[in-house]
Amino acid sequence: SWWSKYVPGKTDFNIWAPDIVLYDGTYYLFYSVSTFGSRVSCIGLASCTNLASNDWTDCGVVINSTNKSKYNCIDPSFFEDNGTVYLAFGSLSDGIYLTQLDKATLKAVGTPTQIATRNITDNAIEGCCIWAPGNGYYYLFASYDRCCAGKDSTYNIRYGRSQNVAGPYVDERGKSMLDGGGTFIASSRDRYIGPGGED
């Protein structure tokens, strides 16, 4: 019922880009509430103790965006780093952002930091995730260009790396992901069109 406070135009139950994580003994589900192409969005949270029992509890909103926000609060991706927890998110608008979360509530605290953008009006970047394999680097993966257009989808997967979780992330050429950089991993090939959502 609280969705309408943050996304007044939401009239259906079509939510997307879920991220389920096990944190401190509890399963948490982050999810996107928006209408397609809108910046009036929010990321919601639910929790449960056992995935098999399906006993989800509504935990409300994590972070929201409005038409006045630079960022768009969809496509959440949880990341824990040495006891600090973060949420990477974003789509279209002004790219990918990172915000710290309160460890007790998993709600956003502080001001989100931009970590990637395209700087190209007609091309998107979204669906991100951060991975740290333990080699001293953080890797930011993201889906570039357009999804959801069937065989005409131009989605492709790229990444950059950084020695700091908040960036700057750079590709193999040294170009920052804040300046449209990103090393290709996969794009359309043969019958596989528009790979993305790479978490």
ROMI-670232 format. One record per atom (N, C-alpha, C): residue number from 1; atom name; z, x, y. Coordinates in pm, whole numbers. Example, Ala and Ser with C-alpha at 12.3 -4.5 7.8 and 13.67 -1.06 7.14 Angstrom:
# ROMI-670232
@k 1 a N pz 780 px 1319 py -569
@k 1 a CA pz 780 px 1230 py -450
@k 1 a C pz 780 px 1320 py -330
@k 2 a N pz 708 px 1285 py -225
@k 2 a CA pz 714 px 1367 py -106
@k 2 a C pz 787 px 1290 py 3
//
This chain:
# ROMI-670232
@k 1 a N pz 0 px 81 py -122
@k 1 a CA pz 0 px 0 py 0
@k 1 a C pz 0 px 85 py 127
@k 2 a N pz 51 px 209 py 119
@k 2 a CA pz 55 px 294 py 239
@k 2 a C pz -81 px 352 py 276
@k 3 a N pz -178 px 345 py 185
@k 3 a CA pz -310 px 400 py 217
@k 3 a C pz -366 px 343 py 346
@k 4 a N pz -348 px 213 py 368
@k 4 a CA pz -409 px 147 py 483
@k 4 a C pz -356 px 200 py 615
@k 5 a N pz -236 px 261 py 614
@k 5 a CA pz -181 px 319 py 736
@k 5 a C pz -260 px 440 py 779
@k 6 a N pz -305 px 519 py 683
@k 6 a CA pz -375 px 643 py 713
@k 6 a C pz -527 px 629 py 707
@k 7 a N pz -575 px 536 py 625
@k 7 a CA pz -719 px 513 py 610
@k 7 a C pz -744 px 362 py 621
@k 8 a N pz -743 px 308 py 743
@k 8 a CA pz -754 px 162 py 760
@k 8 a C pz -880 px 102 py 700
@k 9 a N pz -988 px 180 py 690
@k 9 a CA pz -1112 px 126 py 637
@k 9 a C pz -1120 px 125 py 486
@k 10 a N pz -1014 px 169 py 419
@k 10 a CA pz -1016 px 176 py 273
@k 10 a C pz -992 px 38 py 214
@k 11 a N pz -1092 px -15 py 145
@k 11 a CA pz -1082 px -151 py 89
@k 11 a C pz -1098 px -152 py -62
@k 12 a N pz -1108 px -33 py -123
@k 12 a CA pz -1125 px -26 py -268
@k 12 a C pz -1027 px 76 py -326
@k 13 a N pz -1031 px 93 py -455
@k 13 a CA pz -942 px 188 py -522
@k 13 a C pz -1017 px 313 py -569
@k 14 a N pz -1129 px 342 py -503
@k 14 a CA pz -1208 px 459 py -536
@k 14 a C pz -1146 px 581 py -469
@k 15 a N pz -1067 px 658 py -546
@k 15 a CA pz -1010 px 783 py -497
@k 15 a C pz -1069 px 896 py -579
@k 16 a N pz -1064 px 1019 py -527
@k 16 a CA pz -1136 px 1125 py -597
@k 16 a C pz -1070 px 1262 py -581
@k 17 a N pz -1135 px 1361 py -646
@k 17 a CA pz -1094 px 1503 py -643
@k 17 a C pz -948 px 1523 py -681
@k 18 a N pz -906 px 1476 py -799
@k 18 a CA pz -767 px 1494 py -839
@k 18 a C pz -736 px 1638 py -879
@k 19 a N pz -613 px 1679 py -856
@k 19 a CA pz -565 px 1810 py -902
@k 19 a C pz -428 px 1789 py -963
@k 20 a N pz -416 px 1806 py -1094
@k 20 a CA pz -288 px 1788 py -1163
@k 20 a C pz -229 px 1926 py -1193
@k 21 a N pz -103 px 1945 py -1156
@k 21 a CA pz -36 px 2073 py -1179
@k 21 a C pz 102 px 2050 py -1238
@k 22 a N pz 147 px 2146 py -1316
@k 22 a CA pz 284 px 2147 py -1366
@k 22 a C pz 363 px 2243 py -1277
@k 23 a N pz 459 px 2189 py -1202
@k 23 a CA pz 536 px 2270 py -1109
@k 23 a C pz 684 px 2237 py -1123
@k 24 a N pz 763 px 2338 py -1151
@k 24 a CA pz 908 px 2323 py -1161
@k 24 a C pz 948 px 2213 py -1260
@k 25 a N pz 874 px 2203 py -1372
@k 25 a CA pz 909 px 2109 py -1478
@k 25 a C pz 856 px 1968 py -1460
@k 26 a N pz 781 px 1943 py -1353
@k 26 a CA pz 727 px 1810 py -1327
@k 26 a C pz 576 px 1820 py -1306
@k 27 a N pz 503 px 1719 py -1353
@k 27 a CA pz 359 px 1713 py -1328
@k 27 a C pz 335 px 1643 py -1196
@k 28 a N pz 248 px 1701 py -1114
@k 28 a CA pz 212 px 1642 py -985
@k 28 a C pz 62 px 1620 py -979
@k 29 a N pz 24 px 1506 py -927
@k 29 a CA pz -116 px 1470 py -908
@k 29 a C pz -144 px 1457 py -759
@k 30 a N pz -227 px 1547 py -708
@k 30 a CA pz -278 px 1536 py -571
@k 30 a C pz -413 px 1467 py -577
@k 31 a N pz -443 px 1381 py -480
@k 31 a CA pz -570 px 1308 py -483
@k 31 a C pz -615 px 1273 py -342
@k 32 a N pz -743 px 1241 py -328
@k 32 a CA pz -805 px 1213 py -198
@k 32 a C pz -818 px 1063 py -175
@k 33 a N pz -784 px 1020 py -54
@k 33 a CA pz -805 px 882 py -11
@k 33 a C pz -891 px 887 py 115
@k 34 a N pz -1011 px 835 py 107
@k 34 a CA pz -1102 px 839 py 222
@k 34 a C pz -1214 px 739 py 200
@k 35 a N pz -1306 px 733 py 293
@k 35 a CA pz -1432 px 663 py 274
@k 35 a C pz -1540 px 767 py 292
@k 36 a N pz -1649 px 756 py 220
@k 36 a CA pz -1750 px 861 py 213
@k 36 a C pz -1802 px 900 py 351
@k 37 a N pz -1794 px 1029 py 382
@k 37 a CA pz -1847 px 1080 py 508
@k 37 a C pz -1752 px 1068 py 626
@k 38 a N pz -1631 px 1020 py 603
@k 38 a CA pz -1536 px 999 py 713
@k 38 a C pz -1432 px 1110 py 717
@k 39 a N pz -1383 px 1139 py 839
@k 39 a CA pz -1276 px 1235 py 856
@k 39 a C pz -1139 px 1167 py 862
@k 40 a N pz -1139 px 1034 py 858
@k 40 a CA pz -1013 px 958 py 851
@k 40 a C pz -973 px 954 py 705
@k 41 a N pz -887 px 1047 py 667
@k 41 a CA pz -859 px 1071 py 525
@k 41 a C pz -714 px 1113 py 507
@k 42 a N pz -669 px 1110 py 382
@k 42 a CA pz -539 px 1166 py 350
@k 42 a C pz -536 px 1212 py 206
@k 43 a N pz -439 px 1297 py 178
@k 43 a CA pz -415 px 1344 py 42
@k 43 a C pz -284 px 1284 py -4
@k 44 a N pz -289 px 1214 py -116
@k 44 a CA pz -171 px 1150 py -171
@k 44 a C pz -112 px 1230 py -285
@k 45 a N pz 9 px 1192 py -326
@k 45 a CA pz 80 px 1264 py -431
@k 45 a C pz 153 px 1166 py -523
@k 46 a N pz 145 px 1193 py -651
@k 46 a CA pz 221 px 1117 py -750
@k 46 a C pz 282 px 1218 py -848
@k 47 a N pz 389 px 1178 py -916
@k 47 a CA pz 454 px 1269 py -1010
@k 47 a C pz 489 px 1198 py -1139
@k 48 a N pz 503 px 1276 py -1246
@k 48 a CA pz 551 px 1221 py -1372
@k 48 a C pz 614 px 1334 py -1453
@k 49 a N pz 697 px 1295 py -1547
@k 49 a CA pz 767 px 1394 py -1628
@k 49 a C pz 693 px 1426 py -1757
@k 50 a N pz 605 px 1335 py -1800
@k 50 a CA pz 536 px 1351 py -1927
@k 50 a C pz 398 px 1286 py -1916
@k 51 a N pz 294 px 1364 py -1930
@k 51 a CA pz 159 px 1309 py -1916
@k 51 a C pz 130 px 1202 py -2020
@k 52 a N pz 185 px 1217 py -2138
@k 52 a CA pz 159 px 1120 py -2245
@k 52 a C pz 220 px 983 py -2215
@k 53 a N pz 331 px 980 py -2142
@k 53 a CA pz 398 px 853 py -2115
@k 53 a C pz 338 px 779 py -1997
@k 54 a N pz 260 px 851 py -1914
@k 54 a CA pz 192 px 787 py -1802
@k 54 a C pz 290 px 721 py -1704
@k 55 a N pz 407 px 781 py -1685
@k 55 a CA pz 510 px 721 py -1600
@k 55 a C pz 503 px 774 py -1456
@k 56 a N pz 389 px 753 py -1392
@k 56 a CA pz 365 px 807 py -1259
@k 56 a C pz 450 px 739 py -1152
@k 57 a N pz 503 px 820 py -1061
@k 57 a CA pz 579 px 771 py -946
@k 57 a C pz 504 px 807 py -819
@k 58 a N pz 488 px 711 py -731
@k 58 a CA pz 421 px 734 py -603
@k 58 a C pz 510 px 819 py -513
@k 59 a N pz 456 px 929 py -460
@k 59 a CA pz 531 px 1018 py -370
@k 59 a C pz 477 px 1014 py -228
@k 60 a N pz 382 px 927 py -201
@k 60 a CA pz 333 px 910 py -64
@k 60 a C pz 230 px 1012 py -22
@k 61 a N pz 218 px 1029 py 110
@k 61 a CA pz 115 px 1114 py 169
@k 61 a C pz 163 px 1258 py 181
@k 62 a N pz 73 px 1352 py 156
@k 62 a CA pz 101 px 1495 py 170
@k 62 a C pz 59 px 1543 py 309
@k 63 a N pz -62 px 1506 py 349
@k 63 a CA pz -118 px 1543 py 479
@k 63 a C pz -232 px 1447 py 509
@k 64 a N pz -259 px 1422 py 636
@k 64 a CA pz -368 px 1332 py 672
@k 64 a C pz -449 px 1387 py 788
@k 65 a N pz -568 px 1334 py 806
@k 65 a CA pz -654 px 1372 py 917
@k 65 a C pz -708 px 1246 py 984
@k 66 a N pz -745 px 1260 py 1111
@k 66 a CA pz -801 px 1150 py 1190
@k 66 a C pz -934 px 1195 py 1249
@k 67 a N pz -996 px 1108 py 1326
@k 67 a CA pz -1120 px 1145 py 1393
@k 67 a C pz -1100 px 1258 py 1493
@k 68 a N pz -975 px 1279 py 1535
@k 68 a CA pz -946 px 1386 py 1630
@k 68 a C pz -915 px 1519 py 1561
@k 69 a N pz -899 px 1516 py 1430
@k 69 a CA pz -868 px 1639 py 1354
@k 69 a C pz -994 px 1722 py 1334
@k 70 a N pz -979 px 1855 py 1334
@k 70 a CA pz -1092 px 1941 py 1301
@k 70 a C pz -1120 px 1938 py 1151
@k 71 a N pz -1015 px 1927 py 1072
@k 71 a CA pz -1029 px 1931 py 926
@k 71 a C pz -1035 px 1790 py 869
@k 72 a N pz -1076 px 1785 py 740
@k 72 a CA pz -1084 px 1659 py 667
@k 72 a C pz -995 px 1670 py 543
@k 73 a N pz -895 px 1584 py 534
@k 73 a CA pz -795 px 1594 py 427
@k 73 a C pz -843 px 1529 py 297
@k 74 a N pz -935 px 1598 py 229
@k 74 a CA pz -976 px 1560 py 94
@k 74 a C pz -987 px 1686 py 9
@k 75 a N pz -1017 px 1668 py -118
@k 75 a CA pz -1040 px 1777 py -213
@k 75 a C pz -922 px 1874 py -220
@k 76 a N pz -803 px 1826 py -258
@k 76 a CA pz -685 px 1913 py -262
@k 76 a C pz -687 px 2009 py -380
@k 77 a N pz -630 px 2128 py -357
@k 77 a CA pz -615 px 2226 py -464
@k 77 a C pz -484 px 2301 py -443
@k 78 a N pz -391 px 2281 py -537
@k 78 a CA pz -257 px 2339 py -530
@k 78 a C pz -261 px 2486 py -571
@k 79 a N pz -179 px 2568 py -504
@k 79 a CA pz -172 px 2710 py -540
@k 79 a C pz -31 px 2761 py -515
@k 80 a N pz 25 px 2831 py -615
@k 80 a CA pz 159 px 2890 py -603
@k 80 a C pz 146 px 3041 py -600
@k 81 a N pz 217 px 3105 py -508
@k 81 a CA pz 208 px 3249 py -492
@k 81 a C pz 345 px 3308 py -463
@k 82 a N pz 403 px 3372 py -564
@k 82 a CA pz 532 px 3439 py -547
@k 82 a C pz 639 px 3348 py -487
@k 83 a N pz 646 px 3226 py -540
@k 83 a CA pz 750 px 3132 py -497
@k 83 a C pz 714 px 3047 py -377
@k 84 a N pz 602 px 3075 py -312
@k 84 a CA pz 555 px 2993 py -201
@k 84 a C pz 441 px 2905 py -252
@k 85 a N pz 439 px 2779 py -208
@k 85 a CA pz 336 px 2687 py -256
@k 85 a C pz 246 px 2644 py -140
@k 86 a N pz 118 px 2629 py -174
@k 86 a CA pz 16 px 2598 py -75
@k 86 a C pz -74 px 2487 py -126
@k 87 a N pz -146 px 2428 py -33
@k 87 a CA pz -252 px 2335 py -67
@k 87 a C pz -376 px 2376 py 12
@k 88 a N pz -483 px 2407 py -61
@k 88 a CA pz -613 px 2429 py 2
@k 88 a C pz -687 px 2296 py -2
@k 89 a N pz -762 px 2266 py 103
@k 89 a CA pz -829 px 2137 py 110
@k 89 a C pz -944 px 2144 py 210
@k 90 a N pz -1022 px 2038 py 216
@k 90 a CA pz -1121 px 2027 py 322
@k 90 a C pz -1261 px 1996 py 273
@k 91 a N pz -1338 px 1936 py 362
@k 91 a CA pz -1475 px 1900 py 334
@k 91 a C pz -1546 px 1869 py 465
@k 92 a N pz -1673 px 1913 py 471
@k 92 a CA pz -1752 px 1887 py 592
@k 92 a C pz -1670 px 1924 py 715
@k 93 a N pz -1676 px 1846 py 821
@k 93 a CA pz -1599 px 1871 py 942
@k 93 a C pz -1595 px 2019 py 975
@k 94 a N pz -1478 px 2082 py 963
@k 94 a CA pz -1464 px 2221 py 1004
@k 94 a C pz -1429 px 2311 py 886
@k 95 a N pz -1470 px 2274 py 766
@k 95 a CA pz -1457 px 2361 py 651
@k 95 a C pz -1328 px 2348 py 572
@k 96 a N pz -1288 px 2460 py 511
@k 96 a CA pz -1175 px 2467 py 419
@k 96 a C pz -1052 px 2518 py 492
@k 97 a N pz -939 px 2455 py 464
@k 97 a CA pz -811 px 2492 py 527
@k 97 a C pz -706 px 2517 py 420
@k 98 a N pz -601 px 2589 py 461
@k 98 a CA pz -487 px 2617 py 376
@k 98 a C pz -360 px 2578 py 450
@k 99 a N pz -272 px 2503 py 384
@k 99 a CA pz -144 px 2468 py 444
@k 99 a C pz -31 px 2501 py 347
@k 100 a N pz 80 px 2542 py 400
@k 100 a CA pz 197 px 2565 py 316
@k 100 a C pz 262 px 2431 py 286
@k 101 a N pz 323 px 2421 py 168
@k 101 a CA pz 393 px 2300 py 126
@k 101 a C pz 543 px 2325 py 119
@k 102 a N pz 620 px 2223 py 147
@k 102 a CA pz 764 px 2228 py 124
@k 102 a C pz 788 px 2235 py -26
@k 103 a N pz 868 px 2327 py -72
@k 103 a CA pz 886 px 2347 py -217
@k 103 a C pz 958 px 2230 py -283
@k 104 a N pz 1037 px 2155 py -209
@k 104 a CA pz 1111 px 2043 py -266
@k 104 a C pz 1028 px 1915 py -271
@k 105 a N pz 951 px 1890 py -165
@k 105 a CA pz 878 px 1763 py -155
@k 105 a C pz 729 px 1776 py -182
@k 106 a N pz 676 px 1899 py -174
@k 106 a CA pz 533 px 1927 py -183
@k 106 a C pz 453 px 1856 py -75
@k 107 a N pz 517 px 1834 py 40
@k 107 a CA pz 449 px 1780 py 158
@k 107 a C pz 415 px 1897 py 251
@k 108 a N pz 308 px 1881 py 330
@k 108 a CA pz 260 px 1987 py 417
@k 108 a C pz 362 px 2019 py 526
@k 109 a N pz 376 px 2149 py 555
@k 109 a CA pz 460 px 2196 py 665
@k 109 a C pz 379 px 2294 py 748
@k 110 a N pz 407 px 2300 py 877
@k 110 a CA pz 336 px 2394 py 963
@k 110 a C pz 196 px 2348 py 996
@k 111 a N pz 119 px 2439 py 1052
@k 111 a CA pz -18 px 2411 py 1095
@k 111 a C pz -118 px 2468 py 995
@k 112 a N pz -213 px 2389 py 947
@k 112 a CA pz -313 px 2440 py 853
@k 112 a C pz -396 px 2553 py 914
@k 113 a N pz -435 px 2649 py 828
@k 113 a CA pz -515 px 2764 py 869
@k 113 a C pz -654 px 2751 py 810
@k 114 a N pz -757 px 2767 py 892
@k 114 a CA pz -894 px 2763 py 841
@k 114 a C pz -924 px 2890 py 763
@k 115 a N pz -981 px 2875 py 643
@k 115 a CA pz -1012 px 2993 py 561
@k 115 a C pz -1160 px 3002 py 523
@k 116 a N pz -1240 px 2898 py 548
@k 116 a CA pz -1384 px 2905 py 520
@k 116 a C pz -1457 px 2796 py 596
@k 117 a N pz -1579 px 2826 py 636
@k 117 a CA pz -1664 px 2725 py 701
@k 117 a C pz -1809 px 2766 py 685
@k 118 a N pz -1900 px 2673 py 708
@k 118 a CA pz -2043 px 2704 py 698
@k 118 a C pz -2104 px 2738 py 833
@k 119 a N pz -2055 px 2678 py 941
@k 119 a CA pz -2116 px 2695 py 1073
@k 119 a C pz -2259 px 2644 py 1077
@k 120 a N pz -2290 px 2555 py 986
@k 120 a CA pz -2423 px 2495 py 981
@k 120 a C pz -2404 px 2344 py 974
@k 121 a N pz -2459 px 2273 py 1070
@k 121 a CA pz -2433 px 2129 py 1081
@k 121 a C pz -2471 px 2053 py 956
@k 122 a N pz -2584 px 2087 py 895
@k 122 a CA pz -2635 px 2006 py 785
@k 122 a C pz -2590 px 2052 py 647
@k 123 a N pz -2507 px 2155 py 640
@k 123 a CA pz -2465 px 2206 py 510
@k 123 a C pz -2314 px 2202 py 497
@k 124 a N pz -2269 px 2156 py 383
@k 124 a CA pz -2126 px 2133 py 361
@k 124 a C pz -2063 px 2248 py 282
@k 125 a N pz -1931 px 2251 py 287
@k 125 a CA pz -1850 px 2334 py 199
@k 125 a C pz -1727 px 2252 py 164
@k 126 a N pz -1692 px 2245 py 37
@k 126 a CA pz -1582 px 2158 py -5
@k 126 a C pz -1537 px 2196 py -146
@k 127 a N pz -1448 px 2114 py -202
@k 127 a CA pz -1408 px 2127 py -343
@k 127 a C pz -1356 px 2265 py -379
@k 128 a N pz -1271 px 2322 py -295
@k 128 a CA pz -1229 px 2462 py -314
@k 128 a C pz -1117 px 2477 py -416
@k 129 a N pz -1098 px 2601 py -459
@k 129 a CA pz -978 px 2639 py -533
@k 129 a C pz -954 px 2788 py -514
@k 130 a N pz -827 px 2827 py -523
@k 130 a CA pz -787 px 2967 py -509
@k 130 a C pz -736 px 3016 py -643
@k 131 a N pz -775 px 3138 py -678
@k 131 a CA pz -736 px 3197 py -806
@k 131 a C pz -690 px 3340 py -780
@k 132 a N pz -578 px 3378 py -841
@k 132 a CA pz -527 px 3515 py -828
@k 132 a C pz -504 px 3572 py -968
@k 133 a N pz -596 px 3655 py -1018
@k 133 a CA pz -585 px 3706 py -1154
@k 133 a C pz -488 px 3822 py -1170
@k 134 a N pz -427 px 3866 py -1060
@k 134 a CA pz -329 px 3974 py -1071
@k 134 a C pz -384 px 4112 py -1046
@k 135 a N pz -502 px 4121 py -986
@k 135 a CA pz -564 px 4251 py -958
@k 135 a C pz -551 px 4291 py -811
@k 136 a N pz -463 px 4222 py -738
@k 136 a CA pz -444 px 4253 py -597
@k 136 a C pz -530 px 4170 py -503
@k 137 a N pz -615 px 4084 py -559
@k 137 a CA pz -703 px 4000 py -478
@k 137 a C pz -681 px 3852 py -505
@k 138 a N pz -706 px 3773 py -402
@k 138 a CA pz -715 px 3628 py -413
@k 138 a C pz -863 px 3592 py -405
@k 139 a N pz -906 px 3497 py -489
@k 139 a CA pz -1044 px 3454 py -490
@k 139 a C pz -1053 px 3308 py -447
@k 140 a N pz -1137 px 3281 py -350
@k 140 a CA pz -1159 px 3145 py -301
@k 140 a C pz -1296 px 3099 py -349
@k 141 a N pz -1296 px 2998 py -434
@k 141 a CA pz -1420 px 2938 py -484
@k 141 a C pz -1445 px 2808 py -408
@k 142 a N pz -1572 px 2776 py -384
@k 142 a CA pz -1604 px 2652 py -312
@k 142 a C pz -1741 px 2603 py -352
@k 143 a N pz -1761 px 2473 py -332
@k 143 a CA pz -1891 px 2409 py -354
@k 143 a C pz -1963 px 2401 py -220
@k 144 a N pz -2084 px 2456 py -214
@k 144 a CA pz -2163 px 2459 py -91
@k 144 a C pz -2275 px 2356 py -96
@k 145 a N pz -2317 px 2312 py 20
@k 145 a CA pz -2429 px 2220 py 38
@k 145 a C pz -2395 px 2079 py -10
@k 146 a N pz -2491 px 2004 py -60
@k 146 a CA pz -2473 px 1860 py -78
@k 146 a C pz -2459 px 1817 py -223
@k 147 a N pz -2360 px 1730 py -245
@k 147 a CA pz -2343 px 1668 py -377
@k 147 a C pz -2400 px 1527 py -374
@k 148 a N pz -2387 px 1460 py -487
@k 148 a CA pz -2396 px 1313 py -494
@k 148 a C pz -2533 px 1257 py -458
@k 149 a N pz -2639 px 1334 py -482
@k 149 a CA pz -2773 px 1285 py -453
@k 149 a C pz -2863 px 1293 py -576
@k 150 a N pz -2800 px 1281 py -692
@k 150 a CA pz -2877 px 1285 py -815
@k 150 a C pz -2955 px 1414 py -829
@k 151 a N pz -3083 px 1404 py -867
@k 151 a CA pz -3165 px 1524 py -888
@k 151 a C pz -3193 px 1599 py -759
@k 152 a N pz -3165 px 1536 py -645
@k 152 a CA pz -3186 px 1602 py -516
@k 152 a C pz -3060 px 1671 py -464
@k 153 a N pz -2954 px 1671 py -543
@k 153 a CA pz -2831 px 1740 py -503
@k 153 a C pz -2857 px 1890 py -491
@k 154 a N pz -2798 px 1950 py -387
@k 154 a CA pz -2818 px 2094 py -363
@k 154 a C pz -2688 px 2173 py -381
@k 155 a N pz -2587 px 2109 py -437
@k 155 a CA pz -2460 px 2177 py -463
@k 155 a C pz -2481 px 2312 py -529
@k 156 a N pz -2401 px 2411 py -490
@k 156 a CA pz -2398 px 2540 py -557
@k 156 a C pz -2259 px 2600 py -538
@k 157 a N pz -2221 px 2692 py -626
@k 157 a CA pz -2086 px 2748 py -626
@k 157 a C pz -2090 px 2892 py -575
@k 158 a N pz -1999 px 2921 py -481
@k 158 a CA pz -1989 px 3056 py -425
@k 158 a C pz -1841 px 3095 py -414
@k 159 a N pz -1816 px 3224 py -390
@k 159 a CA pz -1678 px 3268 py -377
@k 159 a C pz -1668 px 3388 py -283
@k 160 a N pz -1545 px 3413 py -240
@k 160 a CA pz -1512 px 3534 py -166
@k 160 a C pz -1375 px 3580 py -212
@k 161 a N pz -1335 px 3701 py -169
@k 161 a CA pz -1204 px 3750 py -209
@k 161 a C pz -1131 px 3809 py -88
@k 162 a N pz -997 px 3814 py -102
@k 162 a CA pz -913 px 3864 py 5
@k 162 a C pz -787 px 3924 py -55
@k 163 a N pz -722 px 4012 py 19
@k 163 a CA pz -594 px 4066 py -25
@k 163 a C pz -478 px 3985 py 32
@k 164 a N pz -511 px 3876 py 104
@k 164 a CA pz -411 px 3787 py 162
@k 164 a C pz -450 px 3644 py 129
@k 165 a N pz -356 px 3562 py 88
@k 165 a CA pz -388 px 3425 py 48
@k 165 a C pz -453 px 3346 py 162
@k 166 a N pz -419 px 3380 py 287
@k 166 a CA pz -475 px 3309 py 402
@k 166 a C pz -602 px 3374 py 455
@k 167 a N pz -655 px 3471 py 382
@k 167 a CA pz -780 px 3534 py 420
@k 167 a C pz -760 px 3656 py 510
@k 168 a N pz -869 px 3713 py 560
@k 168 a CA pz -1006 px 3661 py 549
@k 168 a C pz -1068 px 3686 py 411
@k 169 a N pz -1142 px 3586 py 362
@k 169 a CA pz -1215 px 3597 py 237
@k 169 a C pz -1357 px 3644 py 268
@k 170 a N pz -1403 px 3746 py 197
@k 170 a CA pz -1537 px 3799 py 220
@k 170 a C pz -1616 px 3802 py 90
@k 171 a N pz -1749 px 3797 py 104
@k 171 a CA pz -1834 px 3803 py -15
@k 171 a C pz -1868 px 3947 py -49
@k 172 a N pz -1954 px 3968 py -148
@k 172 a CA pz -1984 px 4103 py -195
@k 172 a C pz -2055 px 4188 py -90
@k 173 a N pz -2113 px 4123 py 11
@k 173 a CA pz -2178 px 4196 py 120
@k 173 a C pz -2081 px 4227 py 234
@k 174 a N pz -1957 px 4174 py 222
@k 174 a CA pz -1858 px 4193 py 327
@k 174 a C pz -1863 px 4087 py 435
@k 175 a N pz -1942 px 3981 py 415
@k 175 a CA pz -1952 px 3874 py 514
@k 175 a C pz -1839 px 3775 py 493
@k 176 a N pz -1771 px 3739 py 600
@k 176 a CA pz -1657 px 3649 py 592
@k 176 a C pz -1700 px 3507 py 557
@k 177 a N pz -1615 px 3439 py 479
@k 177 a CA pz -1640 px 3297 py 450
@k 177 a C pz -1612 px 3211 py 573
@k 178 a N pz -1554 px 3269 py 677
@k 178 a CA pz -1540 px 3198 py 804
@k 178 a C pz -1668 px 3205 py 885
@k 179 a N pz -1764 px 3283 py 836
@k 179 a CA pz -1893 px 3297 py 902
@k 179 a C pz -2007 px 3260 py 807
@k 180 a N pz -1978 px 3170 py 712
@k 180 a CA pz -2081 px 3122 py 620
@k 180 a C pz -2105 px 3208 py 499
@k 181 a N pz -2024 px 3315 py 481
@k 181 a CA pz -2042 px 3402 py 365
@k 181 a C pz -2003 px 3334 py 235
@k 182 a N pz -2037 px 3399 py 125
@k 182 a CA pz -2004 px 3347 py -8
@k 182 a C pz -2099 px 3404 py -112
@k 183 a N pz -2046 px 3465 py -217
@k 183 a CA pz -2127 px 3521 py -323
@k 183 a C pz -2165 px 3412 py -422
@k 184 a N pz -2294 px 3398 py -452
@k 184 a CA pz -2342 px 3295 py -545
@k 184 a C pz -2288 px 3317 py -685
@k 185 a N pz -2247 px 3208 py -748
@k 185 a CA pz -2215 px 3208 py -891
@k 185 a C pz -2318 px 3124 py -966
@k 186 a N pz -2341 px 3002 py -916
@k 186 a CA pz -2433 px 2912 py -987
@k 186 a C pz -2499 px 2815 py -890
@k 187 a N pz -2626 px 2789 py -912
@k 187 a CA pz -2698 px 2685 py -838
@k 187 a C pz -2784 px 2609 py -939
@k 188 a N pz -2864 px 2515 py -890
@k 188 a CA pz -2946 px 2434 py -980
@k 188 a C pz -3038 px 2522 py -1064
@k 189 a N pz -3046 px 2489 py -1193
@k 189 a CA pz -3132 px 2563 py -1284
@k 189 a C pz -3171 px 2474 py -1400
@k 190 a N pz -3299 px 2465 py -1425
@k 190 a CA pz -3353 px 2381 py -1531
@k 190 a C pz -3301 px 2238 py -1515
@k 191 a N pz -3237 px 2184 py -1617
@k 191 a CA pz -3192 px 2045 py -1608
@k 191 a C pz -3051 px 2032 py -1551
@k 192 a N pz -2989 px 2145 py -1514
@k 192 a CA pz -2854 px 2142 py -1459
@k 192 a C pz -2861 px 2144 py -1306
@k 193 a N pz -2840 px 2029 py -1248
@k 193 a CA pz -2862 px 2011 py -1105
@k 193 a C pz -2730 px 2001 py -1029
@k 194 a N pz -2719 px 2078 py -921
@k 194 a CA pz -2607 px 2066 py -830
@k 194 a C pz -2471 px 2100 py -888
@k 195 a N pz -2452 px 2219 py -950
@k 195 a CA pz -2319 px 2253 py -1002
@k 195 a C pz -2217 px 2266 py -889
@k 196 a N pz -2098 px 2213 py -911
@k 196 a CA pz -1991 px 2221 py -812
@k 196 a C pz -1862 px 2173 py -876
@k 197 a N pz -1758 px 2154 py -793
@k 197 a CA pz -1630 px 2111 py -846
@k 197 a C pz -1578 px 2207 py -949
@k 198 a N pz -1573 px 2335 py -911
@k 198 a CA pz -1557 px 2444 py -1008
@k 198 a C pz -1416 px 2476 py -1048
@k 199 a N pz -1316 px 2402 py -1003
@k 199 a CA pz -1178 px 2435 py -1032
@k 199 a C pz -1155 px 2439 py -1184
//
